[in-house]
Amino acid sequence: MDVGRRPCKRNKDKVVKLATWNVRSLYRPGALAKLKDELNKYGTAIIAVQEIRWSGSDIFDTGDFIVCYSGNKERGQFGTGFLIIKKYEHLIM
């Protein structure tokens, strides 16, 4: 540790906010829109979500976010996924 050194300033343009959230269900109408509003409110770039309760798996565009998810194939239970802000779309493989 260099005692005489000043702490470096953070470049706010390069800060990426990550989060995780147990949403309990995105199965209800309007739940995804409400989640996106909360993410925009806090400036979250990437969020891992649990208990989506959507069947199957897919990657789709929702306007300002890309949604990648995988759920139970038979019933609307469990499921996990990510919402990634469009700014990072080119990094998704």
C-alpha positions in Angstrom: 0.0 0.0 0.0 1.4 3.3 -1.1 0.6 5.8 1.8 1.5 9.0 0.0 -0.7 8.2 -3.1 -4.0 9.9 -3.6 -7.0 7.6 -4.2 -7.9 7.4 -7.9 -11.1 9.0 -9.1 -13.8 6.6 -10.5 -14.8 7.2 -14.1 -18.6 7.1 -13.8 -18.9 6.3 -17.5 -17.2 3.0 -17.0 -19.2 1.9 -13.9 -21.5 -1.1 -14.7 -24.2 -1.7 -12.1 -25.0 -5.4 -11.6 -27.8 -6.8 -9.5 -29.8 -9.9 -8.6 -33.4 -10.1 -7.8 -35.9 -12.8 -6.9 -38.9 -11.5 -8.8 -41.1 -14.4 -7.6 -42.9 -14.3 -11.0 -42.8 -12.4 -14.3 -45.8 -14.5 -15.3 -48.3 -11.8 -14.3 -49.3 -9.2 -16.9 -47.2 -6.0 -16.7 -44.6 -7.6 -14.4 -41.8 -7.3 -17.0 -42.6 -3.6 -17.6 -42.6 -2.9 -13.9 -39.2 -4.7 -13.5 -37.7 -2.7 -16.4 -39.0 0.6 -14.8 -37.2 -0.3 -11.6 -34.0 -1.2 -13.4 -34.0 2.1 -15.3 -34.7 4.0 -12.0 -31.6 2.6 -10.4 -29.4 2.6 -13.6 -28.9 -1.2 -13.5 -27.1 -2.5 -16.6 -27.3 -6.3 -16.0 -29.6 -8.2 -13.6 -29.9 -11.8 -12.8 -33.5 -12.8 -12.0 -34.8 -15.9 -10.3 -38.2 -17.5 -10.3 -39.3 -16.0 -13.6 -41.9 -18.8 -14.1 -41.8 -18.7 -17.9 -41.8 -22.0 -19.8 -39.0 -22.9 -22.2 -36.0 -20.7 -23.0 -35.5 -17.8 -25.3 -33.6 -14.5 -26.0 -35.6 -11.5 -27.0 -35.6 -7.8 -27.3 -37.9 -5.7 -25.0 -37.0 -2.3 -26.3 -34.4 -1.1 -23.8 -33.3 -4.5 -22.5 -32.4 -7.9 -23.9 -34.0 -10.8 -22.0 -32.2 -14.2 -21.8 -34.1 -16.8 -19.8 -34.6 -20.5 -19.2 -37.5 -22.1 -17.4 -39.3 -25.3 -16.7 -40.5 -26.8 -19.9 -43.8 -28.2 -18.5 -45.2 -25.7 -16.0 -44.8 -22.1 -15.0 -42.4 -22.8 -12.2 -38.9 -21.9 -11.3 -36.8 -20.3 -14.1 -33.9 -18.0 -14.2 -32.6 -15.3 -16.6 -30.8 -12.1 -17.2 -31.9 -8.7 -18.4 -29.1 -6.8 -20.1 -29.3 -3.2 -21.2 -29.2 -2.7 -24.9 -25.9 -0.8 -24.6 -24.2 -4.2 -24.0 -26.1 -6.2 -26.7 -23.0 -6.5 -28.9 -21.3 -8.4 -26.0 -23.9 -11.2 -25.9 -22.8 -14.4 -27.6 
